[in-house]
Amino acid sequence: MNTLNIMAALGLSFFLPTIASAACYVDGASTRLSNYCALDKIQGARVDVRTVQLIDYKLKLEGSARGLGFPTRVKPHTTSKALYPILSYSDNINGGNSPESLVLGNLTFTGDETLHRKEGVIAGIGAGFSGRYIHAEGKYLTYGVNASYAHSPKYGLGIATTSANASSINHIKNWWFLDAHVNTSRVRKDITDETNSNISLVSSKVYARGENSYSEASLGVNRYFAESYNQNQLLLGYKTIHANGVYSALNLTVGESVENQLATKFALSGQLTTQVAKKPLKLSASYSQADGGMLLGVARDETTIAVSASYPIWKNLTASVGYRNTDSTIDYFDVSTPTFGIQFTAIQF
């Protein structure tokens, strides 16, 4: 990283504006990928001071003490607090069951109507606290906690969510990274109370794929902790800032078999971000398969497909809309539902 910084610094002249910041610091891309892109674009180019100051600041946030040589300093330990409104649609506000009858072979079960799932609009508020601690050159820690509550006016029910995360980010050499992540979350509804956690170790490499195209390839392992089982998973990722400024990301998760438990077999997700009227349009799609489940001796496998799109409709408002379909070998667990919501920009303080 230092070699590329020095090369970039030697090639600067501050006269004409550059598109480095606009083309590289795109929504969804990691800061390390954006930094690599920006540094490559400004080598030997004429750039304005504000652009170089931005890149200098971004480099220092990633633990580069020197950055591009500007005197601006970044505190080694910073914290922030945030509040954010919630407005979205939930297909299962209470954590209830399907209203359909459960059919297993020649047996038919009819559930209690009071335990049927309820769907509708929920609104509420969330709060978060996060921090970053730079402890060595190219190495830092991040952490955060979040809590939210969303209420359904129609049913008088709420969803309480809490989560916590911590990461150790480490630049090893020549844009190779080794990162460790830990996170946990809990979702409490009227009927259900679910907790899951992950511990992962991921290695990644950032490089130029071609002229004005930059990629980050990653490989890692994850240990997933559910309430009734644990699972080892293999993680693969490939993210690219393309020459036309479009950002794409592909992520694949492959899970080991878990006896008598419905668990992820593999999950593939993709994201595409492009500019429309100078605003980021995000398109996402995912496909996953889960198998290994058993219910009264009947095998339960599931396939889930989801698509969504989001776009800023106002200064601090982003709208999202999508659709999710789950097809189970036991029809009782089939789900087809629209997804939509309004994301408000968090109030930082």
C-alpha positions as semicolon CSV with decimal commas, in nm:
position;residue;x (nm);y (nm);z (nm)
1;M;0,000;0,000;0,000
2;N;0,279;0,247;0,087
3;T;0,451;0,200;-0,251
4;L;0,136;0,288;-0,441
5;N;0,074;0,589;-0,217
6;I;0,422;0,728;-0,287
7;M;0,387;0,670;-0,661
8;A;0,055;0,853;-0,659
9;A;0,190;1,141;-0,454
10;L;0,483;1,194;-0,691
11;G;0,252;1,216;-0,989
12;L;0,013;1,485;-0,857
13;S;-0,037;1,831;-0,996
14;F;-0,323;2,041;-0,868
15;F;-0,494;2,215;-1,160
16;L;-0,778;2,027;-1,325
17;P;-1,056;1,826;-1,158
18;T;-1,053;1,448;-1,173
19;I;-1,329;1,190;-1,179
20;A;-1,141;0,966;-0,937
21;S;-1,367;1,032;-0,640
22;A;-1,694;1,002;-0,834
23;A;-1,588;0,691;-1,026
24;C;-1,428;0,509;-0,731
25;Y;-1,615;0,595;-0,412
26;V;-1,937;0,427;-0,519
27;D;-2,216;0,294;-0,299
28;G;-2,151;-0,061;-0,182
29;A;-1,779;-0,080;-0,258
30;S;-1,539;-0,134;0,032
31;T;-1,315;0,160;0,120
32;R;-1,005;-0,046;0,037
33;L;-1,132;-0,118;-0,314
34;S;-1,231;0,246;-0,367
35;N;-0,892;0,367;-0,239
36;Y;-0,704;0,138;-0,476
37;C;-0,918;0,260;-0,767
38;A;-0,868;0,628;-0,677
39;L;-0,491;0,594;-0,629
40;D;-0,452;0,425;-0,965
41;K;-0,660;0,689;-1,146
42;I;-0,465;0,988;-1,011
43;Q;-0,120;0,859;-1,102
44;G;0,027;1,111;-1,346
45;A;-0,307;1,295;-1,372
46;R;-0,400;1,655;-1,304
47;V;-0,625;1,659;-0,999
48;D;-0,788;1,920;-0,778
49;V;-0,682;1,962;-0,416
50;R;-1,018;1,861;-0,270
51;T;-1,010;1,525;-0,446
52;V;-0,660;1,448;-0,319
53;Q;-0,756;1,558;0,032
54;L;-1,053;1,319;0,019
55;I;-0,830;1,028;-0,085
56;D;-0,579;1,124;0,184
57;Y;-0,855;1,116;0,444
58;K;-0,992;0,781;0,322
59;L;-0,644;0,627;0,335
60;K;-0,594;0,746;0,692
61;L;-0,929;0,598;0,794
62;E;-0,793;0,264;0,673
63;G;-0,492;0,300;0,903
64;S;-0,238;0,462;0,670
65;A;-0,051;0,706;0,896
66;R;0,102;0,904;0,608
67;G;-0,186;0,894;0,359
68;L;-0,084;1,119;0,070
69;G;0,123;1,344;0,291
70;F;-0,136;1,605;0,390
71;P;-0,119;1,738;0,748
72;T;-0,475;1,635;0,829
73;R;-0,483;1,383;1,113
74;V;-0,737;1,116;1,193
75;K;-0,796;1,034;1,558
76;P;-0,692;0,677;1,637
77;H;-1,015;0,618;1,832
78;T;-1,346;0,760;1,712
79;T;-1,707;0,685;1,808
80;S;-2,045;0,787;1,673
81;K;-2,409;0,754;1,775
82;A;-2,708;0,739;1,543
83;L;-3,087;0,743;1,540
84;Y;-3,294;0,621;1,246
85;P;-3,668;0,590;1,178
86;I;-3,812;0,260;1,050
87;L;-4,095;0,218;0,801
88;S;-4,135;-0,114;0,620
89;Y;-4,354;-0,414;0,544
90;S;-4,331;-0,742;0,735
91;D;-4,482;-1,069;0,614
92;N;-4,467;-1,214;0,967
93;I;-4,505;-0,953;1,240
94;N;-4,583;-1,194;1,522
95;G;-4,361;-1,490;1,425
96;G;-4,670;-1,699;1,357
97;N;-4,744;-2,005;1,148
98;S;-4,893;-2,045;0,802
99;P;-5,274;-2,028;0,790
100;E;-5,269;-2,330;0,558
101;S;-5,316;-2,684;0,685
102;L;-5,001;-2,890;0,738
103;V;-5,018;-3,201;0,519
104;L;-4,767;-3,482;0,580
105;G;-4,850;-3,790;0,376
106;N;-5,195;-3,905;0,484
107;L;-5,195;-3,681;0,791
108;T;-5,347;-3,332;0,797
109;F;-5,296;-3,088;1,083
110;T;-5,494;-2,766;1,136
111;G;-5,324;-2,497;1,342
112;D;-5,462;-2,262;1,606
113;E;-5,590;-1,946;1,436
114;T;-5,447;-1,730;1,715
115;L;-5,100;-1,848;1,611
116;H;-5,134;-1,765;1,240
117;R;-4,881;-1,519;1,103
118;K;-4,984;-1,157;1,058
119;E;-4,851;-0,924;0,793
120;G;-4,858;-0,551;0,735
121;V;-4,677;-0,219;0,771
122;I;-4,457;-0,158;1,075
123;A;-4,301;0,167;1,194
124;G;-4,057;0,249;1,469
125;I;-3,714;0,378;1,558
126;G;-3,363;0,241;1,595
127;A;-3,046;0,355;1,768
128;G;-2,683;0,259;1,719
129;F;-2,340;0,314;1,865
130;S;-2,022;0,239;1,670
131;G;-1,649;0,293;1,698
132;R;-1,316;0,252;1,523
133;Y;-0,973;0,208;1,679
134;I;-0,660;0,231;1,463
135;H;-0,387;0,045;1,651
136;A;-0,112;-0,005;1,388
137;E;-0,022;0,077;1,029
138;G;-0,302;-0,061;0,812
139;K;-0,470;-0,230;1,108
140;Y;-0,780;-0,125;1,299
141;L;-1,078;-0,253;1,496
142;T;-1,443;-0,165;1,442
143;Y;-1,736;-0,238;1,672
144;G;-2,100;-0,150;1,704
145;V;-2,428;-0,220;1,881
146;N;-2,779;-0,153;1,753
147;A;-3,131;-0,175;1,892
148;S;-3,463;-0,108;1,726
149;Y;-3,835;-0,145;1,783
150;A;-4,098;-0,146;1,508
151;H;-4,472;-0,149;1,587
152;S;-4,776;-0,261;1,390
153;P;-5,065;-0,017;1,446
154;K;-5,306;-0,269;1,290
155;Y;-5,234;-0,553;1,534
156;G;-5,082;-0,369;1,829
157;L;-4,773;-0,592;1,808
158;G;-4,404;-0,507;1,783
159;I;-4,071;-0,647;1,668
160;A;-3,766;-0,580;1,888
161;T;-3,423;-0,631;1,733
162;T;-3,080;-0,608;1,894
163;S;-2,740;-0,676;1,739
164;A;-2,368;-0,637;1,804
165;N;-2,060;-0,674;1,586
166;A;-1,682;-0,644;1,600
167;S;-1,418;-0,672;1,328
168;S;-1,039;-0,678;1,310
169;I;-0,917;-0,535;0,977
170;N;-0,556;-0,608;0,880
171;H;-0,360;-0,505;0,573
172;I;-0,085;-0,767;0,539
173;K;0,114;-0,661;0,230
174;N;0,065;-0,550;-0,131
175;W;-0,312;-0,505;-0,089
176;W;-0,361;-0,843;0,074
177;F;-0,591;-0,833;0,376
178;L;-0,688;-1,072;0,655
179;D;-1,002;-0,981;0,848
180;A;-1,185;-1,139;1,140
181;H;-1,552;-1,070;1,211
182;V;-1,791;-1,154;1,496
183;N;-2,159;-1,065;1,505
184;T;-2,477;-1,164;1,683
185;S;-2,841;-1,064;1,653
186;R;-3,168;-1,131;1,833
187;V;-3,521;-1,079;1,699
188;R;-3,810;-1,092;1,943
189;K;-4,169;-1,116;1,822
190;D;-4,494;-1,197;1,997
191;I;-4,453;-1,573;1,945
192;T;-4,086;-1,626;1,859
193;D;-3,751;-1,523;2,003
194;E;-3,459;-1,607;1,773
195;T;-3,085;-1,554;1,811
196;N;-2,804;-1,630;1,565
197;S;-2,432;-1,550;1,552
198;N;-2,135;-1,574;1,317
199;I;-1,757;-1,590;1,353
200;S;-1,562;-1,557;1,028
201;L;-1,207;-1,523;0,898
202;V;-1,168;-1,378;0,547
203;S;-0,864;-1,319;0,326
204;S;-0,894;-1,076;0,033
205;K;-0,685;-0,928;-0,245
206;V;-0,744;-0,596;-0,423
207;Y;-0,602;-0,556;-0,775
208;A;-0,650;-0,393;-1,114
209;R;-0,840;-0,630;-1,342
210;G;-0,783;-0,425;-1,654
211;E;-0,773;-0,065;-1,765
212;N;-0,994;0,137;-1,527
213;S;-1,144;-0,179;-1,376
214;Y;-1,067;-0,285;-1,018
215;S;-1,163;-0,593;-0,820
216;E;-1,156;-0,739;-0,471
217;A;-1,156;-1,119;-0,445
218;S;-1,214;-1,285;-0,108
219;L;-1,210;-1,633;0,042
220;G;-1,305;-1,717;0,397
221;V;-1,463;-1,952;0,647
222;N;-1,756;-1,889;0,876
223;R;-1,897;-2,063;1,181
224;Y;-2,272;-2,007;1,201
225;F;-2,448;-2,051;1,535
226;A;-2,825;-2,102;1,532
227;E;-3,035;-2,191;1,836
228;S;-3,066;-2,559;1,744
229;Y;-2,746;-2,624;1,546
230;N;-2,404;-2,495;1,438
231;Q;-2,269;-2,502;1,083
232;N;-1,935;-2,450;0,907
233;Q;-1,955;-2,242;0,590
234;L;-1,720;-2,151;0,305
235;L;-1,737;-1,788;0,185
236;L;-1,637;-1,658;-0,158
237;G;-1,676;-1,303;-0,285
238;Y;-1,591;-1,104;-0,595
239;K;-1,652;-0,729;-0,613
240;T;-1,568;-0,498;-0,903
241;I;-1,569;-0,126;-0,985
242;H;-1,606;-0,133;-1,363
243;A;-1,459;0,114;-1,612
244;N;-1,801;0,274;-1,664
245;G;-1,842;0,338;-1,290
246;V;-2,086;0,050;-1,235
247;Y;-2,026;-0,152;-0,918
248;S;-2,102;-0,525;-0,901
249;A;-2,071;-0,781;-0,624
250;L;-2,112;-1,159;-0,615
251;N;-2,111;-1,362;-0,294
252;L;-2,134;-1,738;-0,252
253;T;-2,187;-1,928;0,073
254;V;-2,152;-2,306;0,082
255;G;-2,260;-2,484;0,401
256;E;-2,186;-2,830;0,536
257;S;-2,471;-3,077;0,586
258;V;-2,632;-3,074;0,930
259;E;-2,816;-3,392;1,025
260;N;-3,191;-3,349;1,075
261;Q;-3,167;-2,969;1,053
262;L;-3,279;-2,738;0,776
263;A;-2,952;-2,556;0,699
264;T;-2,798;-2,360;0,411
265;K;-2,662;-2,583;0,134
266;F;-2,551;-2,288;-0,076
267;A;-2,654;-1,927;-0,123
268;L;-2,563;-1,702;-0,413
269;S;-2,630;-1,329;-0,410
270;G;-2,551;-1,048;-0,650
271;Q;-2,571;-0,671;-0,647
272;L;-2,541;-0,411;-0,921
273;T;-2,517;-0,037;-0,852
274;T;-2,535;0,221;-1,126
275;Q;-2,604;0,593;-1,148
276;V;-2,945;0,711;-1,268
277;A;-2,999;1,088;-1,266
278;K;-2,680;1,113;-1,058
279;K;-2,826;0,889;-0,787
280;P;-2,737;0,525;-0,708
281;L;-2,985;0,265;-0,829
282;K;-2,918;-0,066;-0,652
283;L;-3,041;-0,394;-0,798
284;S;-3,009;-0,712;-0,592
285;A;-3,092;-1,077;-0,646
286;S;-3,032;-1,395;-0,448
287;Y;-3,084;-1,768;-0,480
288;S;-3,041;-2,015;-0,196
289;Q;-3,104;-2,379;-0,118
290;A;-3,144;-2,533;0,227
291;D;-3,175;-2,904;0,299
292;G;-3,154;-3,164;0,575
293;G;-3,476;-3,075;0,753
294;M;-3,708;-3,346;0,889
295;L;-4,064;-3,314;1,020
296;L;-4,233;-3,629;1,152
297;G;-4,017;-3,836;0,920
298;V;-4,083;-3,622;0,611
299;A;-3,783;-3,453;0,446
300;R;-3,792;-3,074;0,425
301;D;-3,584;-2,889;0,164
302;E;-3,633;-2,530;0,054
303;T;-3,539;-2,302;-0,235
304;T;-3,562;-1,925;-0,193
305;I;-3,542;-1,661;-0,467
306;A;-3,545;-1,287;-0,393
307;V;-3,509;-0,972;-0,603
308;S;-3,512;-0,608;-0,496
309;A;-3,434;-0,254;-0,608
310;S;-3,365;0,062;-0,411
311;Y;-3,332;0,425;-0,513
312;P;-3,304;0,760;-0,330
313;I;-3,636;0,939;-0,387
314;W;-3,557;1,240;-0,173
315;K;-3,258;1,396;0,000
316;N;-3,272;1,167;0,306
317;L;-3,514;0,898;0,184
318;T;-3,444;0,578;-0,006
319;A;-3,728;0,357;-0,125
320;S;-3,690;-0,017;-0,179
321;V;-3,921;-0,269;-0,341
322;G;-3,884;-0,639;-0,411
323;Y;-4,026;-0,988;-0,403
324;R;-3,931;-1,309;-0,222
325;N;-4,049;-1,664;-0,291
326;T;-3,973;-1,973;-0,083
327;D;-4,064;-2,312;-0,231
328;S;-4,055;-2,596;0,021
329;T;-4,097;-2,971;-0,027
330;I;-4,362;-2,933;0,244
331;D;-4,619;-2,690;0,102
332;Y;-4,705;-2,558;0,448
333;F;-4,374;-2,367;0,450
334;D;-4,417;-2,206;0,106
335;V;-4,403;-1,826;0,115
336;S;-4,453;-1,567;-0,159
337;T;-4,441;-1,207;-0,046
338;P;-4,363;-0,858;-0,167
339;T;-4,098;-0,660;0,017
340;F;-4,085;-0,284;0,042
341;G;-3,974;-0,014;0,278
342;I;-3,848;0,340;0,326
343;Q;-3,494;0,388;0,457
344;F;-3,420;0,717;0,631
345;T;-3,069;0,856;0,653
346;A;-2,949;0,805;1,010
347;I;-2,908;1,111;1,229
348;Q;-2,545;1,108;1,342
349;F;-2,430;1,277;1,661
